[in-house]
Amino acid sequence: MRHAFLTDEQIDARALAHRRGLGFRDDRAIDFAKLMARLKARYPNFTYERVADDSLGEAEAQWDSQAKRLLITDTVFDGAERGEGRALMAVAHAVGHALLGHEGTFNRSPAGSPAERFSPKLRSMEYQARRYAAAFLIPDTPAVRALDATGLSRRYHVSMSAAIVRHSELRSGENASVSPSRPGGVAG
C-alpha cells in the first residue's frame, strides 16, 4: 500500500469512525482492555504482546504491519491498564499506524526517531499517527469542543499537555465541519 497524504480533518474523521466502529462512546475515555479485545475481535489477524521494557530499546510500543502485531512494553502496558494518559497515548499512536494502514515497523519512542529527520515519508506517517492518537482518544464532536483543556484531560484520561495540544487543534479547526455527537452512543 502506498503512503497516502491525509489532511488533519481526514485523520480526525478516520479516528472518530474507528473509535465508534469499535463501540466506544464519544463522551467516555477509551478503556485499554476493551480496546485490545475489540481490535482482536474486529481484526482477527491483529495480535498484541506485552514485552519487557528493554526489549524495544527506547521505544514504548511497536507496530509491525507485516506481522500485524503490536508490542507494548511492561511499563506502558501497566500504565494503560491503570488508564494513565501517557501510556494510552503510546498505545493509541501504535494503533494509529495500524488502522491508517502504514506499512513497516514503527516504534513509539518518547523522543521520536532520528530517521524522521531524514525521511519526509516517515515524518508524515509519524505526524499522522500522533494526530490520530489524539483524535482517537479525544474525538472531535461539538460537545467535546465545548470543553476546556482541563475538562478534556479529566474526561478522556489524557495528560494535561496532551489535552492542551488537542484543545488547540480543536480550536484551530472550529470553522471546519465536525461530526455530530451521537446521543448516548454505543456503550463503551
Secondary structure, 3 states (H helix, E strand, C coil): CCCCCCCHHHHHHHHHHHHHHCCCCCCCCCCHHHHHHHHHHHCCCCEEEEECHHHHCCCCEEEECCCCEEEEEHHHHHHHHCCCHHHHHHHHHHHHHHHCCCCCEEEECCCCCHHHHCCHHHHHHHHHHHHHHHHHHCCCCHHHHCCCHHHHHHHHCCCHHHHHHHHHHHHHCCCCCCCCCCCCCCCC
